[in-house]
Amino acid sequence: GDSVWDLLAAQRARSLGVGLLSGGYGREELQQAGAYRVYEDPRDLLEHLDEVGVRESPG
């Protein structure tokens, strides 16, 4: 998510929250809100999917 609220929603859903700096919040704010990792933008996240435990779909 790109906001503190997105990360709080991830926590409520018992999901892994990943932060993106594209929403106007700083790295520290997103980390304090529970981000597992924080990336610059969606492209940066895609380049590091292996860090967040994303699996390829079968088939």
N, C-alpha and C positions, 0 to 999 in steps of 0.2 A: 504494500500500500504506500501511498505517497502522503499520508497524513497520520497524525497520532490516533485519530479516530479509527482509521482502517486497522491499525495494529491492535487497538483495544478490541475491535470486533473479532479479529483473528484469535485473540486470547479467549474471548467468550466462547468461540466455536471450537476451542481446543485445537487450533490449527497453527502451523508454523507461519509466523509473520515475517515477511521480507520487506524492507523499506526501500523506497526510491526517492532520490533527492529532487525529483521533478515537481513536487507539490508545494514547494516553498518552506518546508520544514528542514531544519539542519540535521546532520548526522547524529549529533548528540541527543537531540530531542527524540528522534526515531528510536535510537538505542534505548533511551530511558523508558520509552513506551513499550519496549519489549521486542524490537526487531532482532531477529536471529542474525541477519546480515543486512547491510545497507549498500545499495548500488547507486551509481550516478543517474542512470536512466534505464529504460527497458532494454536497450541494446546491451548495456553493461551487464544487466541481469542475464540476458540470453547467452552472453559469452562466458558466464560463470554458473550455468545451471547445475554443473556437477557439484558445486559447493552446497546446494540446498537440497540434495537428495532426490532430485527429479528423475524418475525412471521413464525410459522409452516405452511407448505402448506396444503390446505384443502384436505380432503379425505383420 
